[in-house]
């Protein structure tokens, strides 16, 4: 299992467009095979950083998921929306593997 962290640099005057974009992914991503943890918009501090986080079985599963997402009607519409509205200034993906004990399994003192 790997986790994809997407860091977005967004136009701070277009936060509402990012929220619409994130809500659309909230429906499309799970339908296409990834386990969405969530999308996060600026609230306090930086007004230009936003995040999307989901887990998937591995890089092969990621490639199949991306192909399904590209064919999904809402996925295609969301890609088009972002390109036309230009509220995403930069998008970086990092894939990480959990190596510590998950929070729910930690021993309590």
N, C-alpha and C positions, 0 to 999 in steps of 0.2 A: 504494500500500500504506500502510495506517495501522496503528498499534498502539494497542490499548485497554489502559490501565492502570486496574485497579479497586483502589481502596484501601478496605479494610474496617476498621471499628472493631468488634472482637469482644469479647464477654464473656470476660475472661481465665480464668474458671472453667469455660468451655465450649469450650476449645481442641480437645478430641477431637471435638466436634460439627462444628467448622469443618473439621477434617481429613477427616471423612467427606464433608462437603459438597464440599470441593475434589477429592477422589478421584472423586466422581460426575461433576463437571464435566470431569474428565480424560478420561472416556469420552464424555460427551455433546457437548462443544464441538467436537472434531474431526469427529464424525459429522455435525454440523449445518452444517459449512462454514467454521469458523475454524481457524487454525493456532495451537494452544495452545502458548505458551512455558512456562507453568507457574503453579502456585499456590504461594504462600509463606506459611507459618505462623510465628508468633513463635518465636524461638529464644533470643536474647540481647537485652538491652535492653528495649524496650517489649514488654509482654505483651498489648497491645490492638490492635496494627496487623498486618494481614495483607494480602497482595496477590494479584491474579490478573492475568496478562498474556497477551494473544493478538494476532495480527495478522489482518487481513482486507483485501480489495482496496479497499474504500472505504465511504462511508456508505450507498450504495444496497445494497451487498452485506451490510452490517451489518444493515440493516432486514430483508432476506430471511432472514438467519441467525437473527435474533431470533424471527421468525415460526416458523421450523423448530424452534428450541429450545423455544418455547412449546407446540408440538405433539408433541415428542419425549416418550415415556413416562418416561424417566429425568429429563429436564428438568423435566417437570411435577411429578414426585415430589420432586425436589430443591428446587424453589420451595416446595412444600408443607412439606417438612421444615424449611426455614429459617423459614417463618412460624410453624409450630407450636412449634419449639424456641427461638425468639427469642434465638439466640446472636449474630446480626448486629445491632449497635447502629446502624451507619451504613454506607452504601455509596456511594462516589463514583467516577464514571467520567470519565476524561480520554482524549481521542483525540489522539495525537501522530504526526507524520510524521518519519521518520529523515531528517536533512539532512546528516549527516556521513558520511564514508567508513566503511563497515562495518568492524568490528574485523578480520575475516579478510583484508581487502584493504589494510590499512594498510601503508605502507612501513616497513621496519625499518632502523634506522641501521646 
